[in-house]
Amino acid sequence: MGRHARAGELDIWIEQAGTGPDVLLIGGLGDTCESWQFQLDGLSDRYRLTAFDNRGAGRTAMPEGRVSAEIMADDAAAVLRALDIPSAHVAGFSGGSTISQELALRHPEMVRSLVLQSTWAVQDHYLRRWLRFIQWLVEVAPSERAFLEGFFLDIYTARAHNDGTVDQFIEEVLAFPHKQTAADVRRFLDALVDHDTRDRLPDISAPTLVLAGGRDSVCRPEVCRDVAARIPGARFVVLEGEAHQPFQEIPDEWNDRVDLFWREVEKRAA
């Protein structure tokens, strides 16, 4: 069961599962704790996992004022402090990966290691235009279902669309009672458009694993590879045949891969 925790000036919704070394999971656009369910279930026998709803998503309110990846990284640090967790393995995907980058840069002592799925250092023209497309799609789509069907074309593989996996995800989203407003979607996307860590990524000292989907049309492998090349010692892996969110489509393989990475980090630290 989840709960609200007072983190800084926000009441942030968190969910925890398992025991062991601490892991912090950071979601992307509109994604809530539920987006990490395969990890909360599949890794809780080895780790204590904490997921949370970013500001403006799910059960965490969107306060007035500016929104940025830096501010949301401070939210993530406040979650760890509220739970008395001095440091954690941090994993983030898509927009959550940019928040994870900022967390490692702004609060390096809190990041034991870093897993970046479907990430970027700065948006190229393609990615910027895709995000702007999503901003207007949420406004003009004739229904929430139609928006999700269009949006998910670039998020999941054709395999997942054809075997019914995406249809199941859509039904779960439609049934979720804590909807993100269109205005909050725009504010989250605006926070990402100008994000640029190219010159600062070499300052990340945490062991880092960068994962890319070989068929991800949004954060293409070359975009993710650029992030890995800028972080000292970062490991880069392409998951061939996968799209933007393989941690949901092939959760067992994804969990095993990051588990091996975290075990290596723990072994070196010991």
N, C-alpha and C positions, 0 to 999 in steps of 0.2 A: 504493500500500500504506500502511496505517496503522501507528501505533506508539504506545506509551505514552510520555508525557512527564511528568517530575516537575514538578508545578505546585503550589507550596505544600506541603501535607502529603499530597497525593494523586498517584497515578499515573493521569493522565487520558489516555484514548484519543483520539488526534487523527488526522485525515486531511487532507492538503493536496493541492492541484492548481493548476497554472497559474503564470503569472508576471505581474507588474504590481502596481498598488496593492493593498494588503492588505485582505481582507474576512474578518470573523469571523462565522460562522453559528451561531446558538444555537437548539436545538430545544426542543420542548415535552414533554408528558407521555410518558415512556418512549421518546421518539424519539432515535435514534442518528444517527451521521454519514450513514447510508444514506438518511435522510429527505430529505437535501439533494442526492441524487445528480444530479437534473436541473440543479442549479446548479453542482455540481462539474464536470459534463460541459459544460454549456452556456455557462459564463462563464469557463472557464479559459484561453481565448485572450486575455482582456483583464485578468484579475485573478489574484492569488495568493489562493486561497480556503482558509480553515482551518475545518473542522468538528470538533466534539468530542462525546463522550458525556458528558452531565451526570452528576454523582454519582448512583449507584444505577441508571443506565441502561446497557445494553449491556456494554461492557468496562471501565467505570469502577465501582469498588466504592462502596458506600454505607457510610461510616464511622458509628460510633456518635455519638450526640449530636443536637443540634437541627439541623433543616434549614429554611432560609428562602431567599427570593429574594435577599436581601442576601448570604448566604453563597455561593450559587451565582454571583452576580455577581462576588464575589471570586475564585471558581474561574476564571471567564472571564478576569479580569485576570491571574491567575497563568499561564494558558495563553499569553497574549500575551507576558508577561515571559519565560517559559520558551523561547519561540521568538524572543526578541530582536526583537519587533515593537513599536515605540513607540506606534503608533496604527493604527487600522483602521476601515474602514466596517463597521458592525455591523448585522446583520439577525437578527431573532428572530421566531418565530411562537408565538402562543398563550402557554403558560406561559413559553416562551423569550422572548417579548416583554416580560414583566414582569421577567425577569432582565436583559434589555437595557436597560430603563428604569433599573434599579438600577445597572448598569454605567456608564451615562452620568451618573448622579447621584453615584456614589461614586468614580469614576475618570474624570472628564471629559476629562483630557488624553489618554486612550487611545481616545476615540471621535471619529473623524473625521466620521462622519455616522451617522444612525440610521434604519433601516427597521423599522417595527413592523407586522407582519401579524396581524390578528385579535387585538387587544389590549384591555386595560381598565386603568383607573386604580384602580377598586375594584369588587368584585363586587356586582351588584344581587341581589335575591332570586332571580330566575330563574337566573342564572349560578351562584350559590352552591348552589341546589338541584340543578342539573344536575351539578355536580362531586360532590356527595354521592351522587347517583344512580350515577355512575360508580364511586365507591368501593365501594358495595355490589354493583354489577353484576359487578365483577371477582371478588367472593367467591361469588356464587350462580350465575353462568352455568354451564351443564352441561359446557362445554368451552371451550378457548381459541378455537376457531373461532366458537362461538356468541357469546362475548364480543365478538370483533372485528366480527362481523356486526351486533350491536346497537350497539356503540360507533360504528362508522363511519356509521351512519344520520345522525348529526348532524355528521359531519366532511366527508363528500363529497356532491356533488350527486346527485340522482336519475339524472341523465345518466350519471354515472360508475358508479353501481350497475347501470344497465341495459345499458351497453355492454361490461361485463366488466372495466373498469379496477379496480374495487374488489376483484373476485374475484382479480385478479392481485396486488394489494397484499396481500391476505389470505394467499395462498400464500407470498409472500415473507416475511411476518412469521412464519408457522408454520415455515418452513424455517430461520429465523435461530437460530443456536445459543446466543446470549447473551441469555437471557430475563430480563426484569425481574420480580422477585417481586411478589406481591400486596402484601406488607408495604411494599415500596419504592414501589409505586404510591400507597398510602395516605399515606406520608410526604411524597412529592412534592406530592400534592394538598393535604395539610394545610399545606404551606409556602405555598400560593397563596391559601388561603381568607381569611386575614387581611391579605393584601397590600393596601396603600393608599398610593398616591403622589399623591393629588389635590392636596395642599398643596405638594408638592415638584416637581411637573412643571414649573412655571414657572422652575425653576432650571436646566433642561436648556438648554444653549447650542449643542449640535450641530445642524446642519441635519437636519431630521426629515421623513420621509415616512411617513404612516400609511395603511395599506391595509385595506379592509374588503371582505368578500364580501357582495354584495347579498342573497344567500340564506343567509347564515350565521345559523343559529338559536341558536348558542352565543354568539359575540361579535357581536351585531347591529350594523349600521352606526351606530346612535345611540350605542352604547357606545364604539365606536372614535372616533367624531367628538368625543366628550367629551375623549378623550386629546389629540387634535390641537388642540382649542380651548385646552387648558391649557399647551401647549408653544409658546413664542414663535416665530412664523414658520413653524410646522409646516404641511406640505401634506397635505391629506386627499383620498383618492381611493376611490370605491366601484367595485369590479369587479362590475358588474351580472351577474346570472345565476350567480355563483360562490358557493361555500360557504366552509368554514373554512380550506381549504388549497389555494388556487388555484396556488401555486407548484409543486404536483404535478399538478394537473389541466390547467392551461394554462401549462406552464413557459416556453414560448417568449415568450408575451406578458408574463408576469411578469418574466422575465429582461430583456426589452427595456425594460420600464418602470423597473426599478431601475437598470439600466445607464445609462439617460438621466439619472436623478437623480444617480448617482455621478459621471458625466462633468461635470455641471453643478457639483457640489461641487469636483471636481478643478480645473476651469477657474477657478472663483472663487479657489481657494487659490493657483493659479499666478499 
